[in-house]
């Protein structure tokens, strides 16, 4: 009986028995492609044109905006709450532990918002701006296209507590991360595809120190090339906490500025930069995720197709409380 139980456990992804409120995936108010058709018909073209400049200035801006969108949607839904600055009456999400050292790009959204406000004042929400710009950023570094439905409201509140608890962290276990995606109505397939955005991401030393001084060489089977690679990472990231914490390395060390399936090949080699990424392939509980990682490594079209579907699904997570269209993405309207 004990042997049977072990067999079942390692061949199944278990969702821990947490109590979750599944967010609204089917909008109470409909998102549409033509929401701004009469009020701001140029919105998609204006954002696309400006995003071309933004990504040309620095390709890493693409990863920054994708991550910002992800961190927004996992807290209260895709409502622009992550963009709110802290005030005397509002505790924002920017200083929550998963955000304070990893999120950037707020000034990019300010830049886009200023341009859109000059074209169509008081019409386009910051939540929609962020969603559209994340899609355009993905395309501009070689990723897939998907239709962005619009009509989101901006939240009048933020949740420091949910930003602290809802967002996955680099050293979190596979089961815990699966549970966090599930709590947002996202499947294991969605999770593996969405984490594939790390193919254009950078990570700070503080987030991969435990990995490169832990089991990196075990998962990479002491491959000579991997030994050289981890040695180079240790030069970037000293062993002592506090030293070089903000130094960065690419999560895809082969094509860091190109959105492709190379990230999954790093996991097959055991060279994932983050513990949470590598666990999708090497965790004893990762039979299902391992198969998906292998599929995306072998078939980039399958990855692109699922990434597009999963981004739409995540983008449709809404804040049921509704809200407003902020004039300034950093502050609620007065």
KEKE-3310 file (N, C-alpha, C; in steps of 0.2 Angstrom, whole numbers, plus 5000, padded with zeros to 4 digits):
npx = (5004:5010:5020:5012:5005:5016:5019:5008:5009:5021:5017:5008:5001:4998:4986:4988:4977:4971:4961:4953:4947:4941:4945:4936:4934:4926:4920:4910:4906:4907:4922:4929:4934:4932:4930:4935:4932:4924:4927:4941:4948:4961:4969:4976:4985:4993:4999:5006:5015:5023:5028:5037:5047:5051:5055:5065:5074:5078:5079:5076:5065:5054:5052:5051:5038:5030:5031:5026:5013:5009:5011:5002:4989:4988:4984:4970:4965:4966:4968:4976:4981:4993:5001:4998:5004:5010:5001:4995:4983:4982:4989:5000:5005:5018:5029:5028:5035:5037:5038:5045:5059:5059:5050:5049:5047:5036:5037:5037:5024:5018:5023:5016:5003:5002:5004:4992:4982:4983:4978:4966:4958:4954:4949:4955:4959:4972:4974:4970:4980:4992:4989:4988:5001:5010:5007:5011:5024:5029:5027:5037:5049:5050:5040:5023:5007:4992:4974:4969:4957:4947:4942:4943:4942:4951:4957:4952:4958:4972:4981:4992:4993:4988:4997:5009:5006:5000:5008:5020:5036:5054:5060:5051:5041:5036:5023:5017:5017:5010:4997:4995:4994:4982:4973:4970:4963:4970:4977:4989:4995:4994:5002:5015:5017:5015:5026:5036:5038:5050:5060:5064:5068:5076:5085:5088:5103:5099:5089:5093:5103:5103:5100:5112:5121:5117:5108:5112:5123:5120:5108:5111:5120:5134:5139:5152:5151:5141:5146:5156:5147:5140:5150:5153:5141:5142:5152:5145:5136:5140:5142:5139:5125:5118:5129:5131:5118:5109:5114:5112:5107:5103:5089:5087:5101:5105:5098:5094:5087:5077:5061:5058:5058:5069:5071:5065:5074:5085:5080:5079:5092:5096:5099:5091:5089:5082:5076:5063:5059:5067:5062:5050:5055:5063:5058:5052:5038:5034:5029:5019:5022:5035:5033:5026:5035:5045:5038:5036:5049:5052:5043:5041:5030:5019:5021:5020:5007:5000:5005:4999:4985:4985:4989:4978:4968:4973:4973:4960:4956:4947:4944:4930:4925:4924:4928:4937:4942:4958:4966:4979:4990:4996:4989:4973:4958:4953)
npy = (4994:5006:5008:5009:5021:5030:5029:5035:5048:5053:5053:5062:5079:5087:5098:5108:5108:5122:5136:5145:5160:5160:5170:5182:5175:5175:5190:5201:5212:5215:5212:5218:5218:5230:5240:5253:5259:5270:5279:5280:5277:5276:5270:5257:5258:5269:5264:5253:5260:5268:5258:5251:5260:5260:5247:5246:5255:5248:5231:5223:5230:5224:5211:5217:5223:5213:5205:5215:5216:5202:5202:5212:5206:5195:5200:5205:5204:5210:5225:5236:5239:5237:5248:5258:5271:5272:5281:5292:5287:5275:5259:5253:5241:5240:5239:5227:5211:5202:5211:5223:5222:5217:5222:5234:5247:5256:5269:5268:5265:5277:5285:5280:5282:5296:5300:5294:5300:5313:5311:5305:5310:5304:5291:5278:5265:5262:5249:5242:5248:5243:5229:5229:5234:5224:5213:5219:5221:5208:5203:5211:5206:5195:5186:5178:5183:5189:5192:5206:5209:5223:5235:5235:5241:5253:5249:5256:5253:5244:5229:5226:5214:5204:5204:5200:5187:5181:5180:5170:5165:5164:5154:5145:5130:5118:5113:5122:5133:5129:5128:5142:5147:5140:5145:5157:5153:5147:5134:5120:5118:5131:5138:5133:5137:5151:5154:5152:5165:5169:5167:5179:5186:5194:5190:5195:5193:5190:5182:5171:5166:5155:5145:5143:5141:5129:5116:5116:5111:5097:5095:5098:5088:5089:5093:5098:5111:5116:5117:5127:5138:5139:5144:5156:5163:5163:5172:5184:5184:5184:5172:5177:5184:5199:5204:5210:5209:5215:5213:5206:5192:5183:5174:5165:5160:5159:5165:5178:5190:5187:5181:5165:5147:5143:5144:5133:5123:5126:5121:5107:5104:5106:5118:5129:5145:5149:5142:5139:5138:5128:5117:5113:5104:5095:5092:5079:5079:5083:5076:5079:5093:5091:5084:5094:5104:5097:5095:5109:5112:5104:5108:5123:5130:5125:5130:5144:5145:5140:5149:5161:5159:5157:5169:5177:5171:5174:5188:5190:5189:5198:5212:5211:5221:5232:5249:5263:5275:5279:5295:5297:5285:5282:5286:5286:5294:5310)
npz = (5000:5004:4994:4983:4986:4985:4972:4966:4970:4965:4952:4949:4949:4964:4971:4984:4999:5000:5004:4992:4984:4968:4955:4945:4929:4918:4912:4921:4915:4898:4889:4874:4857:4850:4859:4861:4849:4845:4854:4856:4843:4838:4848:4848:4838:4841:4853:4849:4840:4849:4857:4849:4849:4862:4865:4856:4861:4872:4873:4884:4890:4885:4892:4905:4904:4902:4913:4923:4919:4922:4936:4940:4936:4945:4957:4963:4950:4933:4934:4935:4948:4952:4948:4956:4967:4983:4996:5009:5012:5005:5004:4994:4981:4977:4986:4991:4995:4983:4973:4976:4973:4960:4950:4937:4925:4927:4923:4910:4907:4912:4902:4890:4894:4895:4882:4876:4883:4878:4866:4868:4880:4897:4893:4890:4900:4912:4915:4903:4895:4900:4897:4883:4879:4884:4876:4864:4866:4868:4854:4848:4852:4845:4849:4849:4842:4849:4850:4859:4871:4876:4888:4902:4919:4930:4946:4961:4972:4981:4985:4996:5004:4997:4986:4992:4995:4984:4973:4964:4970:4968:4975:4978:4981:4968:4970:4977:4969:4958:4964:4967:4954:4950:4959:4953:4943:4933:4923:4925:4912:4907:4917:4914:4901:4903:4911:4903:4897:4903:4895:4889:4900:4915:4930:4947:4957:4970:4969:4962:4969:4979:4970:4962:4971:4976:4970:4957:4949:4951:4945:4932:4929:4930:4918:4907:4901:4908:4920:4918:4915:4927:4935:4929:4933:4947:4948:4945:4955:4971:4985:4998:5006:5002:4995:4980:4977:4968:4956:4939:4929:4913:4911:4901:4894:4881:4870:4875:4872:4863:4860:4861:4861:4868:4882:4888:4884:4891:4904:4901:4900:4913:4918:4922:4929:4940:4955:4955:4942:4936:4944:4937:4928:4935:4947:4959:4959:4947:4935:4926:4923:4918:4906:4898:4898:4890:4878:4874:4872:4861:4851:4846:4840:4847:4859:4857:4853:4864:4874:4869:4871:4885:4889:4885:4893:4906:4905:4905:4918:4930:4941:4951:4957:4949:4944:4939:4926:4926:4927:4929:4930:4942:4953:4961:4954:4959)
capx = (5000:5014:5023:5007:5004:5022:5019:5003:5011:5026:5015:5002:5002:4993:4984:4987:4971:4970:4954:4954:4942:4943:4943:4931:4937:4921:4919:4903:4905:4910:4928:4928:4940:4931:4928:4937:4930:4921:4930:4948:4950:4969:4973:4981:4991:4997:5003:5011:5021:5027:5031:5042:5053:5053:5059:5071:5079:5081:5075:5074:5059:5049:5052:5049:5031:5026:5031:5022:5006:5008:5010:4995:4983:4988:4982:4964:4963:4970:4965:4981:4982:5001:5003:4997:5009:5008:4999:4994:4977:4982:4995:5001:5008:5025:5034:5027:5041:5038:5038:5050:5066:5059:5046:5051:5042:5031:5038:5035:5016:5017:5024:5011:4997:5003:5002:4985:4978:4983:4974:4959:4958:4949:4945:4958:4961:4978:4974:4970:4986:4997:4988:4990:5008:5013:5006:5015:5031:5030:5028:5043:5055:5049:5034:5017:5002:4985:4970:4968:4950:4948:4936:4944:4942:4956:4955:4952:4962:4977:4981:4999:4993:4988:5003:5013:5004:4997:5013:5025:5043:5059:5062:5045:5040:5032:5016:5014:5016:5004:4992:4994:4991:4976:4969:4969:4959:4975:4979:4996:4997:4994:5007:5021:5017:5016:5033:5040:5040:5057:5065:5067:5068:5083:5084:5093:5107:5096:5083:5095:5109:5102:5100:5118:5126:5113:5109:5113:5127:5117:5103:5115:5124:5141:5141:5158:5148:5137:5151:5158:5141:5138:5156:5152:5136:5145:5156:5140:5132:5144:5139:5136:5119:5119:5134:5129:5111:5105:5117:5107:5109:5098:5086:5089:5108:5107:5095:5091:5083:5073:5056:5058:5057:5076:5071:5064:5080:5089:5077:5081:5100:5096:5102:5087:5092:5078:5074:5056:5059:5070:5058:5045:5057:5067:5055:5049:5031:5033:5028:5015:5025:5040:5030:5024:5042:5048:5034:5038:5056:5052:5038:5040:5023:5014:5022:5018:5000:4997:5006:4994:4979:4986:4989:4971:4965:4976:4971:4952:4954:4945:4942:4923:4923:4924:4932:4937:4948:4962:4969:4986:4990:4999:4984:4966:4955:4950)
capy = (5000:5012:5009:5012:5028:5034:5029:5039:5054:5056:5054:5067:5086:5088:5104:5108:5110:5129:5139:5150:5163:5160:5177:5182:5174:5177:5196:5203:5217:5211:5214:5217:5220:5236:5244:5260:5260:5276:5284:5281:5272:5275:5267:5251:5260:5273:5260:5249:5264:5270:5252:5250:5264:5258:5240:5247:5258:5242:5225:5221:5233:5219:5207:5221:5225:5206:5204:5220:5213:5196:5204:5215:5201:5190:5203:5208:5204:5214:5231:5242:5241:5237:5254:5264:5273:5272:5287:5292:5283:5269:5255:5250:5234:5241:5238:5220:5207:5199:5217:5228:5221:5214:5226:5240:5249:5261:5275:5267:5266:5284:5288:5278:5285:5303:5300:5292:5305:5318:5309:5303:5311:5301:5286:5272:5263:5260:5241:5241:5250:5238:5223:5230:5235:5218:5210:5222:5220:5201:5203:5215:5203:5188:5182:5177:5188:5187:5198:5209:5212:5228:5237:5235:5247:5253:5248:5262:5251:5240:5225:5224:5208:5199:5205:5197:5180:5178:5180:5165:5167:5160:5148:5142:5123:5117:5112:5129:5138:5126:5131:5149:5148:5137:5150:5162:5149:5145:5127:5118:5120:5139:5139:5131:5142:5158:5155:5153:5172:5170:5167:5186:5189:5194:5189:5197:5188:5188:5177:5165:5164:5148:5140:5142:5138:5123:5109:5118:5106:5091:5095:5098:5082:5090:5094:5103:5117:5119:5119:5134:5142:5141:5148:5163:5165:5164:5179:5189:5183:5181:5168:5180:5188:5206:5206:5210:5207:5218:5210:5202:5187:5181:5167:5161:5162:5157:5170:5182:5196:5184:5177:5159:5141:5141:5144:5126:5119:5127:5117:5101:5104:5107:5125:5134:5150:5150:5135:5137:5136:5121:5112:5111:5098:5090:5090:5073:5080:5087:5072:5083:5099:5089:5082:5100:5107:5093:5097:5115:5112:5101:5111:5130:5132:5123:5135:5150:5144:5140:5156:5166:5157:5158:5177:5180:5169:5178:5195:5191:5189:5205:5214:5211:5227:5238:5254:5269:5276:5284:5300:5296:5278:5281:5288:5286:5300:5314)
capz = (5000:5004:4988:4978:4987:4983:4965:4964:4972:4960:4945:4949:4952:4969:4973:4992:5001:5003:5002:4987:4980:4961:4952:4939:4923:4913:4914:4923:4910:4892:4886:4867:4853:4848:4865:4860:4842:4844:4859:4855:4838:4837:4854:4847:4833:4845:4858:4845:4837:4854:4860:4844:4851:4869:4864:4852:4866:4877:4872:4891:4892:4884:4898:4910:4904:4902:4921:4926:4917:4926:4943:4940:4935:4950:4963:4961:4943:4929:4936:4936:4955:4953:4946:4961:4971:4990:4999:5016:5013:5001:5004:4987:4980:4974:4991:4993:4994:4977:4969:4977:4970:4953:4946:4934:4920:4929:4919:4903:4907:4912:4895:4886:4897:4893:4874:4875:4886:4874:4860:4870:4887:4901:4890:4890:4907:4913:4915:4896:4892:4902:4894:4876:4879:4886:4870:4858:4868:4866:4847:4846:4853:4842:4851:4846:4842:4851:4851:4866:4872:4881:4892:4909:4923:4935:4953:4966:4978:4980:4990:4998:5007:4991:4982:4996:4996:4978:4968:4965:4972:4965:4978:4980:4978:4962:4972:4979:4963:4954:4968:4966:4947:4951:4963:4948:4937:4927:4923:4924:4905:4907:4921:4911:4896:4905:4914:4897:4896:4906:4889:4888:4907:4919:4937:4951:4961:4977:4967:4960:4973:4982:4965:4959:4976:4978:4966:4950:4946:4951:4939:4925:4928:4930:4911:4908:4899:4914:4926:4916:4915:4934:4937:4927:4937:4953:4948:4945:4961:4977:4990:5004:5006:5003:4991:4973:4977:4962:4949:4935:4924:4909:4913:4895:4893:4874:4866:4881:4870:4858:4863:4858:4866:4871:4889:4889:4882:4897:4909:4899:4902:4921:4919:4924:4933:4946:4958:4953:4935:4935:4947:4932:4925:4939:4954:4959:4958:4941:4930:4921:4920:4914:4899:4895:4896:4884:4872:4871:4869:4854:4847:4847:4838:4852:4865:4855:4853:4871:4877:4867:4874:4892:4890:4885:4899:4912:4904:4907:4925:4931:4947:4950:4960:4944:4946:4935:4921:4930:4923:4931:4932:4949:4958:4959:4953:4965)
cpx = (5004:5018:5018:5005:5010:5021:5014:5005:5016:5023:5009:5004:4996:4992:4983:4980:4970:4963:4955:4947:4944:4941:4939:4935:4933:4919:4912:4901:4909:4916:4927:4934:4939:4928:4929:4936:4928:4924:4937:4950:4957:4973:4978:4987:4996:5002:5008:5017:5026:5031:5037:5048:5055:5057:5065:5076:5082:5076:5072:5067:5053:5047:5049:5041:5027:5026:5026:5015:5004:5007:5004:4989:4983:4986:4976:4961:4967:4967:4969:4982:4989:5004:5002:5002:5006:5006:4997:4987:4977:4989:4995:5004:5015:5030:5033:5033:5042:5039:5044:5057:5066:5055:5049:5046:5037:5031:5036:5027:5015:5018:5019:5004:4997:5001:4995:4981:4978:4979:4967:4958:4952:4946:4948:4961:4968:4979:4974:4977:4991:4996:4990:4998:5012:5012:5011:5023:5033:5032:5035:5049:5054:5044:5028:5012:4996:4981:4969:4961:4951:4941:4937:4944:4949:4953:4956:4956:4968:4977:4989:4999:4993:4994:5009:5012:5002:5003:5018:5032:5048:5061:5057:5044:5036:5025:5013:5013:5010:4997:4990:4991:4983:4971:4967:4964:4963:4977:4987:4999:4998:5001:5014:5022:5019:5023:5038:5042:5047:5062:5067:5068:5075:5081:5090:5096:5103:5091:5086:5102:5108:5102:5108:5123:5122:5114:5110:5117:5124:5112:5106:5120:5131:5143:5147:5155:5144:5141:5154:5153:5140:5144:5155:5146:5138:5150:5151:5137:5137:5139:5135:5130:5121:5125:5132:5122:5107:5108:5112:5111:5103:5095:5086:5096:5110:5104:5091:5086:5078:5068:5055:5057:5064:5076:5069:5070:5085:5087:5079:5088:5101:5100:5098:5090:5089:5076:5067:5055:5061:5066:5052:5048:5060:5063:5052:5041:5029:5032:5024:5019:5031:5038:5029:5031:5045:5044:5035:5045:5056:5048:5037:5033:5018:5015:5019:5010:4997:4999:5001:4987:4979:4986:4982:4968:4967:4973:4963:4951:4953:4943:4934:4920:4922:4929:4931:4942:4952:4965:4977:4986:4993:4994:4977:4963:4952:4944)
cpy = (5006:5013:5011:5019:5033:5035:5034:5046:5057:5056:5058:5074:5086:5096:5104:5110:5117:5131:5145:5153:5163:5166:5176:5181:5176:5184:5197:5208:5215:5215:5213:5220:5228:5241:5252:5262:5267:5282:5285:5276:5271:5272:5262:5253:5264:5269:5256:5254:5266:5264:5250:5254:5262:5252:5241:5250:5253:5236:5222:5224:5228:5214:5211:5222:5218:5205:5209:5218:5207:5198:5208:5210:5196:5193:5207:5208:5209:5221:5237:5243:5241:5243:5259:5265:5273:5280:5286:5287:5277:5266:5251:5243:5234:5239:5231:5216:5205:5205:5222:5228:5218:5218:5233:5242:5254:5267:5274:5267:5273:5287:5286:5282:5293:5304:5299:5297:5312:5317:5308:5304:5307:5295:5279:5271:5261:5252:5239:5242:5245:5231:5223:5230:5228:5213:5212:5221:5213:5200:5206:5212:5195:5184:5182:5183:5185:5193:5200:5212:5217:5231:5236:5241:5247:5253:5255:5260:5246:5235:5222:5216:5202:5199:5200:5189:5177:5176:5174:5168:5162:5154:5143:5135:5123:5116:5118:5133:5135:5129:5138:5151:5145:5142:5156:5159:5147:5138:5126:5120:5127:5141:5138:5136:5149:5159:5155:5160:5173:5169:5174:5190:5189:5193:5192:5192:5186:5183:5171:5162:5157:5143:5138:5140:5132:5118:5110:5112:5099:5090:5095:5093:5083:5091:5099:5110:5120:5121:5126:5139:5144:5145:5155:5166:5167:5171:5185:5189:5180:5177:5171:5184:5195:5209:5205:5208:5209:5216:5206:5197:5185:5175:5163:5164:5161:5163:5175:5188:5193:5180:5170:5153:5139:5140:5136:5121:5120:5122:5109:5099:5104:5113:5131:5139:5150:5143:5134:5136:5129:5115:5109:5105:5093:5088:5083:5073:5083:5082:5076:5089:5096:5087:5089:5104:5104:5095:5104:5116:5109:5105:5118:5133:5130:5128:5141:5150:5144:5146:5161:5165:5158:5165:5180:5178:5173:5185:5196:5190:5197:5206:5215:5218:5233:5243:5261:5269:5281:5289:5300:5289:5277:5283:5287:5293:5303:5317)
cpz = (5000:4998:4983:4979:4985:4975:4962:4965:4967:4953:4944:4952:4957:4970:4980:4993:5004:5001:4998:4985:4973:4958:4946:4932:4917:4915:4916:4918:4904:4890:4878:4863:4851:4853:4864:4853:4841:4848:4858:4849:4836:4842:4852:4843:4837:4850:4854:4842:4843:4857:4855:4847:4858:4869:4861:4857:4870:4876:4879:4893:4890:4890:4904:4910:4904:4910:4924:4925:4922:4933:4945:4941:4941:4957:4961:4954:4939:4929:4937:4943:4956:4952:4951:4966:4978:4992:5006:5017:5009:5002:4998:4987:4978:4979:4993:4991:4987:4972:4969:4974:4963:4948:4944:4929:4921:4925:4912:4902:4908:4905:4890:4888:4895:4886:4873:4878:4882:4867:4862:4878:4891:4898:4891:4897:4907:4913:4907:4893:4894:4898:4886:4875:4880:4879:4864:4860:4866:4858:4845:4847:4850:4844:4847:4846:4845:4851:4858:4867:4877:4884:4900:4913:4927:4942:4957:4972:4976:4985:4991:5001:5002:4987:4985:4995:4989:4973:4969:4966:4969:4968:4981:4977:4972:4964:4974:4974:4959:4958:4967:4959:4947:4954:4958:4942:4931:4928:4924:4917:4905:4911:4917:4905:4898:4908:4909:4895:4899:4901:4887:4895:4910:4926:4941:4955:4967:4975:4964:4964:4976:4977:4963:4965:4980:4974:4959:4946:4946:4946:4932:4924:4927:4923:4911:4906:4904:4919:4924:4917:4923:4937:4935:4931:4944:4954:4948:4952:4967:4982:4996:5003:5007:4998:4984:4972:4970:4955:4946:4930:4920:4911:4907:4893:4886:4870:4871:4878:4864:4862:4859:4863:4869:4879:4891:4888:4888:4903:4907:4901:4909:4922:4920:4929:4940:4948:4955:4946:4934:4938:4942:4928:4929:4945:4953:4958:4952:4935:4924:4918:4916:4907:4895:4893:4890:4878:4869:4869:4862:4849:4848:4845:4843:4858:4863:4855:4860:4875:4875:4870:4881:4893:4890:4891:4905:4911:4905:4914:4928:4939:4947:4954:4956:4946:4941:4929:4924:4925:4923:4933:4939:4955:4956:4958:4959:4963)
residu = (UNK:UNK:UNK:UNK:UNK:UNK:UNK:UNK:UNK:UNK:UNK:UNK:UNK:UNK:UNK:UNK:UNK:UNK:UNK:UNK:UNK:UNK:UNK:UNK:UNK:UNK:UNK:UNK:UNK:UNK:UNK:UNK:UNK:UNK:UNK:UNK:UNK:UNK:UNK:UNK:UNK:UNK:UNK:UNK:UNK:UNK:UNK:UNK:UNK:UNK:UNK:UNK:UNK:UNK:UNK:UNK:UNK:UNK:UNK:UNK:UNK:UNK:UNK:UNK:UNK:UNK:UNK:UNK:UNK:UNK:UNK:UNK:UNK:UNK:UNK:UNK:UNK:UNK:UNK:UNK:UNK:UNK:UNK:UNK:UNK:UNK:UNK:UNK:UNK:UNK:UNK:UNK:UNK:UNK:UNK:UNK:UNK:UNK:UNK:UNK:UNK:UNK:UNK:UNK:UNK:UNK:UNK:UNK:UNK:UNK:UNK:UNK:UNK:UNK:UNK:UNK:UNK:UNK:UNK:UNK:UNK:UNK:UNK:UNK:UNK:UNK:UNK:UNK:UNK:UNK:UNK:UNK:UNK:UNK:UNK:UNK:UNK:UNK:UNK:UNK:UNK:UNK:UNK:UNK:UNK:UNK:UNK:UNK:UNK:UNK:UNK:UNK:UNK:UNK:UNK:UNK:UNK:UNK:UNK:UNK:UNK:UNK:UNK:UNK:UNK:UNK:UNK:UNK:UNK:UNK:UNK:UNK:UNK:UNK:UNK:UNK:UNK:UNK:UNK:UNK:UNK:UNK:UNK:UNK:UNK:UNK:UNK:UNK:UNK:UNK:UNK:UNK:UNK:UNK:UNK:UNK:UNK:UNK:UNK:UNK:UNK:UNK:UNK:UNK:UNK:UNK:UNK:UNK:UNK:UNK:UNK:UNK:UNK:UNK:UNK:UNK:UNK:UNK:UNK:UNK:UNK:UNK:UNK:UNK:UNK:UNK:UNK:UNK:UNK:UNK:UNK:UNK:UNK:UNK:UNK:UNK:UNK:UNK:UNK:UNK:UNK:UNK:UNK:UNK:UNK:UNK:UNK:UNK:UNK:UNK:UNK:UNK:UNK:UNK:UNK:UNK:UNK:UNK:UNK:UNK:UNK:UNK:UNK:UNK:UNK:UNK:UNK:UNK:UNK:UNK:UNK:UNK:UNK:UNK:UNK:UNK:UNK:UNK:UNK:UNK:UNK:UNK:UNK:UNK:UNK:UNK:UNK:UNK:UNK:UNK:UNK:UNK:UNK:UNK:UNK:UNK:UNK:UNK:UNK:UNK:UNK:UNK:UNK:UNK:UNK:UNK:UNK:UNK:UNK:UNK:UNK:UNK:UNK:UNK:UNK:UNK:UNK:UNK:UNK:UNK:UNK:UNK:UNK:UNK:UNK:UNK:UNK:UNK:UNK:UNK:UNK:UNK:UNK:UNK)
# end
